[in-house]
């Protein structure tokens, strides 16, 4: 199962008023595991931005003018997401902007029900509690120290972790649960993605030495030496 965790940055709140997307960030999940495959694109909105509307590393109009307009990158974005489910925090907002941009360049719209709204999930699971991305990071103990300013790719990476916690923890769906509930997809094979960093060894020096001594007792060419 392929999902795309997605975030956008925009010049404002309403595409009907002329606001545009200025950044898209996407993170690919396969069977709830991040694959390391991402899409990230800054976009020239062809308009100036209100003060404070776009804060990525303190960059603004002068930075974005050198990037392509959406018409030049829209097809590449559509190709990257393919037919995957989209995981978005406050999905109605991002989908509104994405569909406006797709309309303007003659690309097919995306139905709203294609998106999994993590804001709605959080409000359902924790009624009455704050459900912003920062609040959910605090709830789940997710490090968002780098999120001093908004950025679509960074927010997508953080949202991917939040999403996995919301649906039951940072682990792939267990096939046993799927078989009992009738869920799952026939023919799908779960494949683990690469681990970002190797796990540290849990062996003590004494345990490693004891294992080495044991292997010495096994005769010539034991399996553990191959």
QUICOR-V159555 format. One record per backbone hydrogen bond with DSSP energy under -0.5 kcal/mol. NH is the residue of the N-H (numbers start at 1). CO is the residue of the C=O. Records with the same first field share a line. If there is no record, write none. Layout:
NH = CO ; CO
This chain:
3 = 29
4 = 85
5 = 3 ; 27
6 = 4 ; 87
7 = 25
9 = 23
11 = 20
17 = 14
18 = 15
19 = 14
22 = 9
23 = 9
24 = 41
25 = 7
26 = 39
27 = 5
28 = 37
29 = 3
30 = 33
31 = 1
33 = 30
35 = 28
36 = 28
38 = 36
39 = 26
41 = 24
43 = 22
44 = 68
45 = 43
50 = 11
53 = 50
56 = 59
57 = 55
59 = 56
63 = 60
64 = 60
65 = 61
66 = 63
67 = 64
72 = 69
73 = 69 ; 70
74 = 70
77 = 73
78 = 74
79 = 75
80 = 76
81 = 77
82 = 78
84 = 81
85 = 2
86 = 114
87 = 4
88 = 86 ; 116
90 = 88
91 = 88
93 = 90
94 = 90
95 = 91
96 = 92
97 = 93
98 = 94
99 = 95
100 = 96
101 = 97
102 = 98
103 = 99
104 = 100
105 = 101
106 = 103
107 = 102
114 = 111
115 = 112
116 = 86
117 = 115
118 = 88 ; 116
119 = 88
121 = 117
122 = 118
123 = 119
124 = 120
125 = 121
126 = 122
129 = 126
136 = 132
137 = 133
138 = 134
139 = 135
140 = 136
141 = 137
142 = 137
144 = 142
147 = 144
148 = 146
149 = 146
155 = 151
156 = 152
157 = 153
158 = 154
159 = 155
160 = 156
161 = 157
162 = 158
163 = 159
164 = 160
165 = 161
166 = 162
167 = 163
168 = 165
169 = 164
171 = 169
178 = 174
179 = 175
180 = 176
181 = 177
182 = 178
183 = 178
188 = 185
208 = 204
209 = 205
210 = 206
211 = 207
212 = 208
213 = 209
214 = 210
215 = 211
216 = 212
217 = 213 ; 214
218 = 215
219 = 216
222 = 219
225 = 222
226 = 223
